[in-house]
């Protein structure tokens, strides 16, 4: 957009009677929190989708009330401003970021216009794993009905579509026979029935075709080589039979590729990553509720071409963990999914950690340590987290895996260290408070803080420890176990 067009758009928005769900004014005179900016990005992107708009706007340097220009000094360097696109993409679904960050130098002051794309059809945009929306002018979580409304935009399953002119003769008899063998292996209780079924009945039962009609899924999985024209422009040529078959966006007319190198495999398939982020999948450890090609995925499961529907990503991470190999790497840019699986030890310190402390380290911690061994940049909160557990040492950006973790530290010593960092569950601390009040009668909040200070996790700041004690006391009060007698005096009921 030209300078004149941007000024016209700005004046248009300023003259509207009130903020709508698809634009927001912020003063942001000096600075603005990245996490809050990310939440607004998610909210405005999702609302633009729901309102049928192509984009949304977040504008810095303008008062919300009165719409007067006050000017913003947020990230005055253009380089710093442009780096915001990558910082935001690191935490959004499919690395979606600003269309552009427009900088206007007006007589009244500097104005920043963040142009935000509408969420793609079928894919709500999350920031840091959470979906946001707007209730009028208020930022709020995107409600379930709105999430489903966006997801249902992609409800049409390409793989389930019937191919009008295709018949059973367009499928490969050898492939069908192999499919029968796999099906019987998968469902042994039906083996005798399978032997009695003709091909049409079998493929109906296996949910590869529908009511005797040949589907696109059937052509992909069982079609003869000369039957590929039925699904043109989609490609049926696949260079390895793997789960990316089920996730490919066949409407993009691309090919699934597997590149085999001496020490690694690289898989690529076209289409956005439906769950949004790999971290979300690993953390939640649950099958995704929505699939691009559900019919195809179900057929592959029935024919034992994949072990399970969902759960494959975390399984792959754990498989690498058991072998002491690096974690899989995902690149979700350029509207495709690229997965790199490395088949050798890169860093002996990383391998020693996995070998010596397999049960004490969470998968999340191992993924962060994997970033250290690969010399990838760590976020500030990731650095703080790993240091608190004594897992890394050194100075930014040259962190290494801690020597004491990889050397002679026993499991018992490590457990003690982890308890000091993680702490125990809340019920343990509640029991301590109850026992303390039984012994000493009523007690001041100051004394309770002092009693628990050294028992709470070392990873918490003093302010966080006080906040945790407040929550523990409130929980016990609500349960009717203790009471506040005024002047911050606590006693048992």
Order of alpha helices (4+ residues) and beta strands (2+ residues): alpha-beta-alpha-beta-alpha-beta-beta-beta-beta-beta-alpha-alpha-alpha-alpha-alpha-alpha-beta-beta-alpha-alpha-alpha-beta-beta-alpha-alpha-alpha-beta-beta-alpha-alpha-alpha-beta-alpha-alpha-beta-beta
